[in-house]
Amino acid sequence: MGKMGRDEKGVALIVALLLLLVLTIIGISAITTTSLETIISGNDSFRIKSFYAAEAGLEQGFKDLPPLEKFAASDKKITLPRKKLDGTGDSYYSTKIELVGLAKRKGYGSEWEFKRYKINSMADSSLSAKQEIEAQLSYGPFKASTEYNN
């Protein structure tokens, strides 16, 4: 028994050091993962802000649809000025409205037509988070006339 006791004196120290090394690696891994998750959630927050800003620009475009005559005078595209989205502090949007053309619709006679618009909203938030949304809108019916046909 005397020989075995002398040979095992350093084993506890080695086991303790190995256990400490494993716990240190787990701790560093946890800190790295937490830091990465914090960065990801922050970026997601900026992306969401820019999405809502783009959506606000889209709603503004729906609200500000100009009459068809204004498109005829401006080459069928209108850009609304860049606006700051209220309540977000650092989000901006700009909106472009384009008259795509006039269209007929099934179920309506040939004397009716619809104006088709494309509304494109681009937004940016801090740290260059950008978002773009596009919607197409069919507006009408209106009495068909040859005055505005392409």
Residue pairs with C-beta under 8 A, 6 or more apart in sequence:
43 127
43 129
46 125
46 126
46 127
46 129
47 125
47 129
47 131
49 88
49 90
49 91
49 125
49 126
49 129
50 91
50 123
50 124
50 125
50 129
50 130
50 131
51 123
51 131
51 133
52 85
52 88
52 91
52 123
53 85
53 88
53 91
53 92
53 93
53 123
53 124
53 125
53 131
54 93
54 121
54 122
54 123
54 131
54 132
54 133
55 121
55 133
56 85
56 93
56 121
56 123
57 80
57 83
57 93
57 94
57 95
57 121
57 122
57 123
57 133
58 95
58 119
58 121
58 133
58 135
60 80
60 83
60 93
60 95
60 121
61 80
61 95
61 96
61 97
61 119
61 120
61 121
61 135
62 119
62 135
62 137
64 80
64 95
64 97
65 97
65 117
65 137
65 139
66 78
66 97
68 99
68 115
68 148
70 78
71 77
71 78
71 99
72 148
76 98
76 99
77 96
77 97
77 98
77 99
78 96
78 97
78 98
79 94
79 95
79 96
79 97
80 94
80 95
80 96
80 97
81 94
82 92
82 93
82 94
83 92
83 93
83 94
84 91
84 92
85 91
85 92
85 93
85 123
88 125
90 125
90 126
91 123
91 124
91 125
91 126
92 123
92 124
93 121
93 122
93 123
93 124
94 121
94 122
94 123
95 119
95 120
95 121
95 122
96 119
96 120
96 121
96 122
97 117
97 118
97 119
97 120
98 117
98 118
98 119
98 120
99 115
99 116
99 117
100 116
100 117
100 118
100 136
101 116
101 150
102 113
102 114
102 115
102 116
102 144
102 148
102 149
102 150
103 113
103 114
103 116
103 138
104 110
104 112
104 113
104 114
105 112
105 114
105 138
105 140
105 141
108 141
110 144
111 143
111 144
112 140
112 141
112 142
112 143
112 144
113 140
113 141
113 142
113 143
113 144
114 138
114 139
114 140
114 141
114 142
115 138
115 139
115 140
115 142
116 136
116 137
116 138
116 139
117 136
117 137
117 139
118 134
118 135
118 136
118 137
119 134
119 135
119 136
119 137
120 132
120 133
120 134
121 132
121 133
121 134
122 130
122 131
122 132
123 130
123 131
123 132
124 130
124 131
